[in-house]
Amino acid sequence: MEEKKSTNTKPRIWIAGLICAVFMTVFCGLIYPLAMTGIAQLTMPRQANGSLIYVEEDDGSVVCYGSELVGQEFTGPHYLIGRPDTGSAAASNLSAVSEEQAALVQERIDWWHELDPQNTADIPMELVTASGSGLDPHISPAAAEYQVPRIARERGMGEDEVRAVIAKHTDGKDFGFMGEDRVNVLMVNLELDGKKIIS
Protein backbone atom coordinates (compact mmCIF):
# COMPACT_ATOMS: atom_id res chain seq x y z
CA MET A 1 0.00 0.00 0.00
CA GLU A 2 1.38 3.38 -1.04
CA GLU A 3 2.05 5.86 1.77
CA LYS A 4 0.32 9.23 1.42
CA LYS A 5 2.62 12.25 1.23
CA SER A 6 1.95 15.17 3.59
CA THR A 7 0.42 18.17 1.86
CA ASN A 8 1.02 20.50 4.80
CA THR A 9 3.53 23.04 3.42
CA LYS A 10 2.77 25.86 5.85
CA PRO A 11 5.81 25.30 8.11
CA ARG A 12 8.13 25.35 5.10
CA ILE A 13 6.57 28.60 3.80
CA TRP A 14 6.95 30.27 7.20
CA ILE A 15 10.57 29.19 7.46
CA ALA A 16 11.34 30.39 3.92
CA GLY A 17 9.61 33.70 4.62
CA LEU A 18 11.51 34.19 7.86
CA ILE A 19 14.85 33.43 6.20
CA CYS A 20 14.03 35.85 3.38
CA ALA A 21 13.00 38.59 5.83
CA VAL A 22 16.18 38.18 7.90
CA PHE A 23 18.38 38.15 4.77
CA MET A 24 16.74 41.24 3.25
CA THR A 25 16.89 43.09 6.59
CA VAL A 26 20.60 42.36 7.01
CA PHE A 27 21.45 43.02 3.35
CA CYS A 28 19.30 46.11 2.72
CA GLY A 29 19.54 47.56 6.20
CA LEU A 30 23.19 46.90 6.99
CA ILE A 31 25.46 45.49 4.27
CA TYR A 32 24.28 47.64 1.35
CA PRO A 33 24.25 51.00 3.27
CA LEU A 34 27.70 50.28 4.73
CA ALA A 35 29.06 49.37 1.28
CA MET A 36 27.62 52.52 -0.34
CA THR A 37 28.88 54.70 2.52
CA GLY A 38 32.36 53.19 2.23
CA ILE A 39 32.47 53.64 -1.57
CA ALA A 40 31.21 57.23 -1.27
CA GLN A 41 33.79 58.07 1.40
CA LEU A 42 36.58 56.66 -0.76
CA THR A 43 35.53 58.19 -4.09
CA MET A 44 33.85 61.48 -3.12
CA PRO A 45 34.30 62.22 0.59
CA ARG A 46 33.35 65.92 0.41
CA GLN A 47 30.03 65.25 -1.32
CA ALA A 48 29.31 62.24 0.90
CA ASN A 49 29.67 64.46 3.96
CA GLY A 50 27.25 67.11 2.69
CA SER A 51 29.45 69.42 0.58
CA LEU A 52 30.08 71.52 3.68
CA ILE A 53 31.76 74.91 3.37
CA TYR A 54 34.48 75.67 5.94
CA VAL A 55 35.93 79.13 6.46
CA GLU A 56 39.07 80.14 8.34
CA GLU A 57 38.33 83.09 10.61
CA ASP A 58 40.76 85.90 11.46
CA ASP A 59 41.68 84.21 14.75
CA GLY A 60 42.65 81.00 12.95
CA SER A 61 39.55 79.04 13.94
CA VAL A 62 37.69 77.05 11.31
CA VAL A 63 33.92 77.47 11.10
CA CYS A 64 31.35 75.59 9.02
CA TYR A 65 29.12 78.13 7.28
CA GLY A 66 26.72 75.66 5.67
CA SER A 67 26.45 73.46 2.62
CA GLU A 68 26.87 74.29 -1.05
CA LEU A 69 23.66 72.32 -1.62
CA VAL A 70 21.32 74.11 0.80
CA GLY A 71 20.17 77.69 0.33
CA GLN A 72 20.46 80.25 3.11
CA GLU A 73 18.44 83.40 3.59
CA PHE A 74 20.20 86.71 2.88
CA THR A 75 18.22 89.93 3.05
CA GLY A 76 20.86 92.67 3.48
CA PRO A 77 21.23 95.02 0.50
CA HIS A 78 25.00 94.36 0.39
CA TYR A 79 24.44 90.64 -0.25
CA LEU A 80 23.49 88.58 -3.26
CA ILE A 81 19.97 87.43 -2.44
CA GLY A 82 18.66 84.02 -3.42
CA ARG A 83 15.22 82.66 -4.09
CA PRO A 84 12.44 83.42 -1.59
CA ASP A 85 12.39 81.46 1.63
CA THR A 86 9.16 79.49 2.07
CA GLY A 87 9.57 79.73 5.84
CA SER A 88 9.51 75.97 6.39
CA ALA A 89 12.32 74.26 4.45
CA ALA A 90 9.69 72.91 2.07
CA ALA A 91 7.81 73.94 -1.02
CA SER A 92 4.59 75.90 -0.58
CA ASN A 93 2.59 73.67 -2.97
CA LEU A 94 0.52 76.65 -4.03
CA SER A 95 -1.06 76.55 -7.46
CA ALA A 96 0.76 78.78 -9.95
CA VAL A 97 -2.57 80.44 -10.80
CA SER A 98 -4.00 80.75 -7.27
CA GLU A 99 -4.87 84.10 -5.75
CA GLU A 100 -2.66 83.33 -2.76
CA GLN A 101 0.35 82.72 -5.04
CA ALA A 102 -0.35 85.92 -6.97
CA ALA A 103 -0.49 87.86 -3.69
CA LEU A 104 2.80 86.33 -2.55
CA VAL A 105 4.50 87.23 -5.83
CA GLN A 106 3.25 90.81 -5.62
CA GLU A 107 4.44 91.05 -2.02
CA ARG A 108 7.91 89.92 -3.13
CA ILE A 109 7.94 92.35 -6.04
CA ASP A 110 7.13 95.17 -3.63
CA TRP A 111 9.92 93.99 -1.32
CA TRP A 112 12.49 94.13 -4.13
CA HIS A 113 11.36 97.62 -5.16
CA GLU A 114 11.64 98.77 -1.55
CA LEU A 115 15.10 97.18 -1.19
CA ASP A 116 16.46 98.89 -4.31
CA PRO A 117 14.21 101.70 -5.57
CA GLN A 118 16.89 102.74 -8.09
CA ASN A 119 16.60 99.46 -9.97
CA THR A 120 13.84 99.77 -12.57
CA ALA A 121 14.76 96.62 -14.53
CA ASP A 122 12.35 93.71 -14.71
CA ILE A 123 12.75 91.41 -11.71
CA PRO A 124 13.71 87.87 -12.76
CA MET A 125 10.84 85.49 -12.03
CA GLU A 126 12.92 83.20 -9.82
CA LEU A 127 13.51 86.04 -7.33
CA VAL A 128 9.78 86.28 -6.62
CA THR A 129 8.88 82.57 -6.73
CA ALA A 130 10.13 79.87 -4.35
CA SER A 131 11.92 76.79 -5.66
CA GLY A 132 10.37 73.34 -5.69
CA SER A 133 12.33 72.29 -2.60
CA GLY A 134 12.35 75.66 -0.84
CA LEU A 135 16.10 75.16 -0.34
CA ASP A 136 17.61 76.00 -3.74
CA PRO A 137 21.15 77.36 -3.18
CA HIS A 138 21.44 78.75 -6.71
CA ILE A 139 20.09 81.53 -8.86
CA SER A 140 20.59 82.15 -12.55
CA PRO A 141 23.31 84.48 -13.87
CA ALA A 142 20.51 86.83 -14.97
CA ALA A 143 19.12 87.01 -11.42
CA ALA A 144 22.63 87.68 -10.11
CA GLU A 145 23.25 90.39 -12.74
CA TYR A 146 20.01 92.11 -11.70
CA GLN A 147 21.57 92.63 -8.25
CA VAL A 148 25.07 93.74 -9.29
CA PRO A 149 24.50 97.54 -9.23
CA ARG A 150 22.98 97.43 -5.73
CA ILE A 151 25.74 95.23 -4.28
CA ALA A 152 28.48 97.37 -5.85
CA ARG A 153 26.90 100.55 -4.53
CA GLU A 154 26.37 99.17 -1.01
CA ARG A 155 29.91 97.79 -0.75
CA GLY A 156 31.72 100.62 -2.52
CA MET A 157 32.98 98.22 -5.17
CA GLY A 158 33.09 98.45 -8.93
CA GLU A 159 30.36 96.56 -10.76
CA ASP A 160 32.97 94.57 -12.67
CA GLU A 161 34.53 93.49 -9.36
CA VAL A 162 31.18 92.13 -8.22
CA ARG A 163 30.67 90.40 -11.56
CA ALA A 164 34.10 88.76 -11.25
CA VAL A 165 33.14 87.26 -7.88
CA ILE A 166 29.84 86.03 -9.30
CA ALA A 167 31.57 84.53 -12.33
CA LYS A 168 34.00 82.67 -10.04
CA HIS A 169 31.08 80.88 -8.37
CA THR A 170 29.01 80.24 -11.49
CA ASP A 171 28.72 76.62 -12.62
CA GLY A 172 27.83 75.68 -16.17
CA LYS A 173 25.36 73.07 -17.35
CA ASP A 174 25.98 69.57 -16.02
CA PHE A 175 27.99 67.56 -18.56
CA GLY A 176 27.79 70.61 -20.80
CA PHE A 177 24.14 70.15 -21.76
CA MET A 178 21.95 69.28 -18.74
CA GLY A 179 20.18 71.98 -16.73
CA GLU A 180 21.13 75.65 -16.71
CA ASP A 181 24.06 77.82 -15.68
CA ARG A 182 23.77 78.65 -11.97
CA VAL A 183 25.32 80.90 -9.34
CA ASN A 184 25.93 79.66 -5.79
CA VAL A 185 24.61 82.43 -3.56
CA LEU A 186 26.38 81.43 -0.33
CA MET A 187 29.79 81.11 -1.99
CA VAL A 188 29.45 84.54 -3.61
CA ASN A 189 28.47 86.18 -0.32
CA LEU A 190 31.31 84.57 1.61
CA GLU A 191 33.80 85.89 -0.91
CA LEU A 192 32.19 89.33 -0.94
CA ASP A 193 32.65 89.37 2.84
CA GLY A 194 36.33 88.54 2.38
CA LYS A 195 36.06 85.14 4.04
CA LYS A 196 38.87 82.66 3.49
CA ILE A 197 37.10 79.59 2.12
CA ILE A 198 39.15 76.44 2.75
CA SER A 199 36.74 73.86 1.33
Secondary structure by P-SEA (a helix, b strand, c coil): ccccccccaaaaaaaaaaaaaaaaaaaaacaaaaaaaaaaaaccccccccbbbbbbccccbbbbcccccbbbbbccccccccccccccccccccccccaaaaaaaaaaaaaaaaacccccccccccccccccccccccccaaaaaaaaaaaaaaacccaaaaaaaaaaacccccccccccbbbbaaaaaaaaacccccc
